[in-house]
């Protein structure tokens, strides 16, 4: 047995490091707004030391957050090793908004922080404590690199620190004892052995698939369909929009929230899902926005990439695979209900083909989905399929969550942009609300907040039109 320990990054995880440039970053950002409760200080502000102690006491539940990158010589492939110089204070940043701390000031602060690259010589995450919001509220802003989160990485920081119990006691911190890291020579020798074993591992995988013939056929069909779809989209590139172009180094954020119950009512009335409602609101909002930019939506299909969970079948639910759907949104259609029905039929066809979980975008609503699922969704969207924008829908719990007695009020996410994709939309549901986070390139979308208002108004219009339909239908039934 070797006396050292490390974990090799998968090719997919390593690719998120390779793709980073000064303009394109590889981290997702989660923003959580709290009522301070017991974390409020008598003189104002929040108790930074109590927050730090609470994170430190649970950090052992997310071991990746104490690991950093090392590189295999010659092969230059990254691996995870324990950071023997880990200091929590480096990863926690304490700042304040100009009081009274409006939503606009929070958006500007988030935009300024999320464009700063993570230091690759340390574990690839940061947590900012932002106080000074109105009514004494404070926010946690967590930046997590996509390479840190994969199907085998276990818990993330937000899963560790949030609880449905407001009075959960603070546990004793578990001492961090870093495992020995391998030398350069040991990494090279292990890599040689790994390369020798690759043909055997590939053969074992083929034999395993053939032994499970149904699973083998499923993977062949899925792979063939994905390749055919990618070739089809490559031959038919997406139309140009005002938010497609070379992405610059600067970002801005726009946040708003809508009632989850309204989305569910629309989905029920029109025989769709909440995810369909979100896509329909995006389609209608973009249609209005294009009109304000003097761009005609006629004959324009807006191509959107959105992550979904595939049904795990006989496997455990947590073994479901997150994959990318590509949906053409008919922004040329005038009628909101007809537009919704077209989107519903398209997603239904994709669900029947791929076996995606119905009414769930990425995972089950019964568990907290936090930064881990946001990153899994962003990872699924990192393919080279030509699209206009990305939309993630992260369902969350509908009961309140707490951080050391501080109640979570709002939660927003922003996904990283791809080059030539100057807009990304993330929707997170929590405690009866849908929280929308728009991430936009400043140069391509200086009017991001106008686009956000267009989407918000589109959601309200879809809700109102469905309500009017429900109120009229019984009259026709009564006279039939």
Beta strands, then each sheet from edge to edge (+ up, - down):
strand 1: 7-8
strand 2: 27-35
strand 3: 67-71
strand 4: 78-82
strand 5: 92-96
strand 6: 125-131
strand 7: 138-145
strand 8: 251-259
strand 9: 301-309
strand 10: 322-330
strand 11: 389-394
strand 12: 402-403
strand 13: 406-414
strand 14: 423-430
strand 15: 433-441
sheet 1: 1+ 4- 3+
sheet 2: 5+ 6+ 7- 2+ 13- 12+
sheet 3: 8+ 15- 14+ 11+ 9+ 10-
end
